[in-house]
Amino acid sequence: MTWEREKSLIVSYDQGNISYSESFRSRASLFEDQISRGNGDLLLRGVKVDDEGRYECTANINGVYYRHSVVLAVEAPVSTINIYKDENRIICSSEGIYPQPELWWQIFFSSWSTEPPSNTTLQNRTTVHKTEEKLYDISSSLTVPDEDPGLIYSCTIRTRKNWRTAYLNDLDIVTNMPCVINQDCILPCQFKNEITDMRWERVDPEFVIVSYDHRGSSYSESFRSRASLFEDQISRGNSDLLLRGVKVDDEGGYECTAKINGVYYRHYIFLPVEAPVSTFRIHQDGNRITCSSEGIYPQPELTWSTEPPSNTTLQNRTTVHQTEEKLYDISSSLTVPDGSDRIYSCTIRTQLKYTGTKWWRATLAEPGAEVTICCTSSDYYGTSLVWRFNHHQIILTKTDRNISNISEEWRKHVRNVSASGSLTLQDVTSDQEGVYSCELSGGEETIITHLYLRRTGGNRIQDLRFIRW
């Protein structure tokens, strides 16, 4: 087997002998003990911008050559934003970003106001600098009135996959920091200068989580086992708070107050929490289809749909139960007519603060009937498309000229592929159970979606899709 990047050899393997190219010798490695069992994965250490591109793995199996292409998209997300006021200018900057970021300003009336932004014209100058490592530093200077009428200034920096916003009103900064339930989360609070005293507090209800001064740190009893400062970095301006095992009750406002050169600076954090859909069940019993999921936050919504669409109202009963951990279980039963040949789909949605809507869908269809599995969100259209079965077997490829190349063994099962990449299968049997992978590429971006197709009973097929963005 071999791994290549744009026709340049990275590594070759032949009957136990491995040879690496000089440029990748110290950063790439195969899992040698697993190659004989079919694992040809390549480990690439210390990924750089120059590593971005298409990689091709070629393996000789029983005299037949198989090829697997991987598109590596490199990202250096926006991690911190520095924002401060200098006389009548507000400076916003961030460093070490990839791909090239964008920056824009907005004005609000107050930190917790729901009123619309000000129509004030924003006079700003933004510069972007590319480093030797091909990362980007971005900085913008905004000119503001000498008399500040209590406005909040918002600076947002984003790339195609990542964004972060910081707010400033004199010495007060506000940041939104979404976290996933049961995972660890860092609440940011960083300054350029040395910090002498600082504390973290919950805003509502109000109480001190931890305080720090020359004597060290002191934690409240309720957070002692779950919160910690990076004490060795506080003197260098790092007052971040590590919060372990995030819970629903942790959602809300936090305030970091730091004393620097005798002046108190406040950094506000709003922490929205999320427990995404992790398990999804759909099955049919007689003329009743049931769809359910558990442990979700915030409260989800569930809807039913059919293909082709039904002209009659779908008769269903949906229940939502909140657990002791304040997570939500949702279940819905749909009554279907006897002998119906429609495809029935169940969709679960959650609406997240500051991060938009996430949704998951499961579908039931008769074996032998047509089943359509979606590639990605309907508003994204790539220039090339690859569908694979169980990660390795290519079903079809499609170019920007709308030409589809279907592999011989899948010709009898592929009914159609739409302009947005959705794959319609026909004559589906147990042999087609497994993982379907869609790689949709356009410009510098590739979106990969994995779907699972399996039997749920003697006469049904399930298409289960998890979507995250």
KETOR-470466 format. One record per residue (C-alpha): x negated, y negated, z. Coordinates in steps of 0.02 Angstrom, whole numbers, padded with zeros to 5 digits, always signed. Layout:
! residues N
XYZ
...
END
This chain:
! residues 469
+00000+00000+00000
-00051-00182-00024
+00002-00354+00038
-00023-00500-00080
+00013-00687-00077
+00039-00766-00247
-00062-00626-00328
-00207-00645-00204
-00243-00488-00103
-00224-00499+00086
-00248-00317+00135
-00248-00145+00053
-00221+00025+00133
-00273+00190+00051
-00272+00357+00141
-00321+00282+00308
-00445+00155+00239
-00399-00029+00265
-00482-00176+00178
-00441-00358+00221
-00483-00511+00117
-00611-00627+00197
-00487-00771+00219
-00362-00663+00315
-00480-00544+00406
-00464-00631+00576
-00278-00671+00564
-00189-00526+00480
-00168-00345+00533
-00062-00193+00492
+00015-00074+00619
-00100+00067+00567
-00027+00200+00683
+00146+00172+00607
+00107+00166+00420
+00130+00354+00402
+00306+00332+00474
+00353+00201+00344
+00308+00040+00436
+00210-00074+00321
+00241-00235+00420
+00104-00367+00420
+00062-00466+00577
+00003-00643+00537
-00074-00738+00683
-00083-00927+00705
+00029-00974+00560
-00023-01132+00466
+00064-01243+00339
-00043-01168+00201
+00031-00996+00242
+00200-01050+00174
+00252-00960+00016
+00302-00791-00056
+00220-00629+00000
+00236-00460-00085
+00215-00288-00008
+00188-00143-00131
+00196+00036-00067
+00166+00202-00156
+00291+00330-00093
+00286+00503-00175
+00211+00429-00332
+00341+00291-00347
+00294+00108-00316
+00414+00004-00209
+00400-00185-00192
+00466-00297-00054
+00455-00487-00065
+00457-00602+00088
+00473-00791+00081
+00382-00870+00229
+00452-01042+00275
+00341-01133+00401
+00411-01253+00530
+00339-01368+00664
+00498-01433+00748
+00524-01601+00830
+00473-01561+01008
+00462-01730+01094
+00511-01909+01051
+00419-02057+01129
+00529-02211+01141
+00492-02373+01232
+00522-02562+01224
+00384-02691+01195
+00454-02869+01205
+00584-02880+01066
+00532-02719+00980
+00581-02538+01016
+00455-02407+00961
+00507-02228+00922
+00381-02095+00870
+00344-01909+00863
+00194-01808+00805
+00147-01640+00730
+00305-01607+00629
+00335-01499+00475
+00415-01514+00349
+00415-01703+00322
+00540-01784+00442
+00666-01924+00426
+00703-02057+00558
+00852-02171+00582
+00920-02290+00713
+01094-02320+00785
+01167-02438+00918
+01297-02391+01050
+01384-02497+01182
+01336-02393+01336
+01258-02226+01380
+01425-02140+01415
+01539-02247+01304
+01651-02171+01171
+01664-02335+01075
+01599-02340+00895
+01421-02397+00853
+01383-02581+00832
+01385-02654+00657
+01225-02751+00695
+01100-02743+00551
+00948-02645+00607
+00781-02721+00554
+00653-02581+00563
+00491-02522+00485
+00452-02336+00476
+00285-02255+00433
+00243-02072+00402
+00065-02006+00413
+00007-01834+00354
-00131-01756+00460
-00276-01646+00405
-00172-01495+00464
-00036-01554+00342
+00082-01596+00486
+00174-01760+00493
+00171-01902+00621
+00315-02025+00610
+00338-02194+00694
+00467-02332+00680
+00477-02507+00752
+00649-02586+00777
+00669-02774+00804
+00805-02814+00933
+00881-02978+00996
+00791-03070+01136
+00952-03064+01238
+01000-02880+01253
+01190-02869+01280
+01177-02700+01365
+01166-02599+01205
+01099-02421+01192
+00975-02391+01051
+00973-02218+00972
+00825-02147+00874
+00850-01981+00782
+00711-01881+00700
+00754-01729+00595
+00687-01603+00471
+00791-01484+00364
+00805-01362+00510
+00783-01462+00669
+00831-01628+00746
+00816-01723+00909
+00885-01888+00971
+00821-02006+01106
+00912-02157+01177
+00844-02314+01259
+00917-02459+01356
+00771-02553+01435
+00692-02418+01545
+00834-02290+01533
+00823-02146+01409
+00958-02015+01368
+00928-01847+01282
+01044-01703+01238
+00969-01530+01273
+01078-01379+01225
+01036-01217+01317
+01093-01035+01304
+01170-00952+01457
+01056-00830+01551
+00902-00896+01461
+00768-01015+01527
+00775-01198+01474
+00656-01346+01490
+00733-01516+01527
+00610-01644+01453
+00546-01797+01547
+00378-01858+01483
+00286-02024+01491
+00119-02086+01427
+00054-02148+01595
+00011-02067+01761
+00160-02029+01875
+00142-02055+02062
+00318-02014+02125
+00465-01930+02036
+00627-01835+02065
+00759-01737+01970
+00944-01756+02014
+01112-01690+01955
+01223-01835+01901
+01394-01756+01935
+01402-01695+02070
+01259-01802+02135
+01119-01713+02229
+00928-01701+02221
+00857-01545+02137
+00672-01581+02171
+00565-01727+02226
+00377-01749+02207
+00249-01868+02285
+00070-01861+02350
+00123-01727+02475
+00184-01608+02339
+00357-01550+02285
+00516-01516+02385
+00660-01415+02310
+00843-01408+02361
+00898-01239+02428
+01019-01205+02284
+00884-01229+02150
+00731-01165+02244
+00727-00997+02153
+00777-01064+01980
+00691-01232+01953
+00508-01281+01946
+00398-01427+01893
+00234-01413+01798
+00141-01488+01945
-00032-01478+01867
+00030-01590+01725
+00128-01723+01821
-00025-01836+01839
-00037-01835+01649
+00144-01894+01628
+00233-01725+01612
+00385-01718+01726
+00478-01580+01631
+00591-01468+01734
+00599-01280+01699
+00773-01211+01736
+00783-01020+01740
+00937-00915+01703
+01052-01055+01645
+01234-01037+01703
+01398-01119+01651
+01394-01224+01811
+01228-01300+01754
+01317-01394+01614
+01320-01581+01641
+01209-01733+01669
+01034-01737+01746
+00925-01885+01792
+00735-01890+01801
+00664-02041+01891
+00476-02074+01885
+00373-02210+01967
+00235-02275+01854
+00127-02423+01906
+00259-02476+02032
+00401-02474+01904
+00542-02344+01905
+00588-02264+01739
+00745-02159+01717
+00769-02019+01590
+00946-01948+01573
+00978-01773+01506
+01146-01701+01456
+01142-01512+01460
+01277-01425+01356
+01274-01234+01381
+01321-01096+01259
+01352-00908+01265
+01366-00858+01081
+01460-00706+01016
+01345-00556+01046
+01466-00409+01022
+01612-00398+00903
+01739-00256+00891
+01876-00228+00762
+01978-00070+00737
+02147-00008+00674
+02271+00105+00764
+02423+00140+00658
+02493-00025+00594
+02400-00128+00725
+02227-00205+00701
+02136-00265+00857
+01989-00387+00859
+01895-00433+01019
+01736-00506+01092
+01672-00541+01268
+01558-00657+01366
+01579-00815+01259
+01560-00999+01304
+01634-01126+01272
+01812-01062+01252
+01830-00981+01079
+01970-00983+00951
+02022-00831+00849
+02111-00832+00681
+02165-00699+00554
+02159-00706+00364
+02188-00587+00218
+02118-00558+00045
+02214-00589-00063
+02298-00724+00043
+02467-00681+00118
+02620-00790+00088
+02697-00736+00254
+02646-00784+00430
+02530-00654+00509
+02612-00585+00666
+02477-00580+00800
+02456-00596+00988
+02296-00672+01057
+02241-00674+01239
+02094-00767+01318
+02028-00720+01491
+01899-00817+01592
+01782-00711+01697
+01708-00748+01869
+01551-00810+01778
+01665-00934+01685
+01634-00847+01519
+01777-00804+01401
+01840-00636+01336
+01956-00647+01185
+02065-00514+01105
+02196-00519+00968
+02314-00387+00895
+02386-00405+00720
+02536-00306+00658
+02520-00256+00475
+02650-00184+00357
+02648+00003+00320
+02550+00041+00162
+02469-00132+00151
+02322-00140+00030
+02259-00310+00090
+02090-00341+00169
+02110-00411+00346
+01978-00526+00424
+01959-00591+00602
+01860-00752+00633
+01801-00817+00803
+01745-00998+00820
+01667-01100+00959
+01650-01290+00960
+01486-01342+01041
+01446-01513+01111
+01323-01604+00997
+01282-01447+00894
+01439-01422+00790
+01542-01267+00755
+01481-01087+00753
+01583-00945+00683
+01579-00756+00665
+01687-00645+00553
+01732-00460+00545
+01831-00377+00405
+01927-00213+00384
+01950-00135+00212
+02002+00034+00143
+01858+00144+00080
+01866+00147-00108
+01941-00028-00109
+01844-00187-00143
+01747-00267+00000
+01674-00443-00013
+01531-00491+00102
+01478-00674+00109
+01297-00727+00088
+01295-00894+00179
+01395-01052+00214
+01497-01105+00064
+01414-01276+00053
+01242-01205+00013
+01197-01149-00163
+01022-01081-00196
+00929-01060-00359
+00886-00876-00333
+00971-00733-00241
+00917-00560-00183
+01033-00430-00102
+00951-00283-00012
+01016-00126+00072
+00935-00069+00236
+00801-00205+00216
+00705-00120+00074
+00819-00058-00066
+00858-00197-00191
+01041-00203-00243
+01029-00350-00362
+00934-00509-00402
+01008-00668-00475
+00914-00816-00552
+00955-00999-00569
+01013-00960-00747
+01156-00860-00669
+01086-00696-00737
+01112-00546-00622
+00999-00393-00626
+01085-00246-00538
+00985-00090-00493
+01042+00070-00580
+01101+00162-00423
+01211+00015-00370
+01294-00021-00536
+01449+00082-00495
+01471-00007-00326
+01438-00190-00372
+01601-00266-00433
+01547-00449-00437
+01429-00579-00366
+01497-00755-00348
+01412-00922-00382
+01385-00946-00194
+01306-00772-00177
+01452-00671-00105
+01440-00487-00151
+01596-00386-00196
+01577-00197-00180
+01694-00063-00246
+01715+00124-00212
+01635+00103-00040
+01600+00268+00052
+01498+00321+00203
+01341+00320+00092
+01355+00131+00086
+01355+00111+00276
+01206+00009+00336
+01125-00163+00341
+01147-00283+00195
+01024-00428+00182
+01052-00583+00075
+00905-00697+00032
+00965-00861-00045
+00824-00978-00098
+00829-01158-00160
+00683-01279-00168
+00580-01259-00009
+00716-01173+00092
+00768-00989+00104
+00920-00934+00204
+00925-00749+00254
+01087-00672+00316
+01102-00494+00384
+01269-00402+00383
+01318-00231+00446
+01442-00118+00356
+01503+00039+00444
+01651+00155+00469
+01765+00114+00616
+01874+00269+00599
+01931+00399+00477
+01996+00277+00350
+01918+00106+00379
+01760+00010+00342
+01697-00134+00450
+01597-00282+00387
+01522-00375+00535
+01436-00542+00509
+01339-00646+00634
+01306-00825+00579
+01193-00948+00672
+01142-01125+00627
END
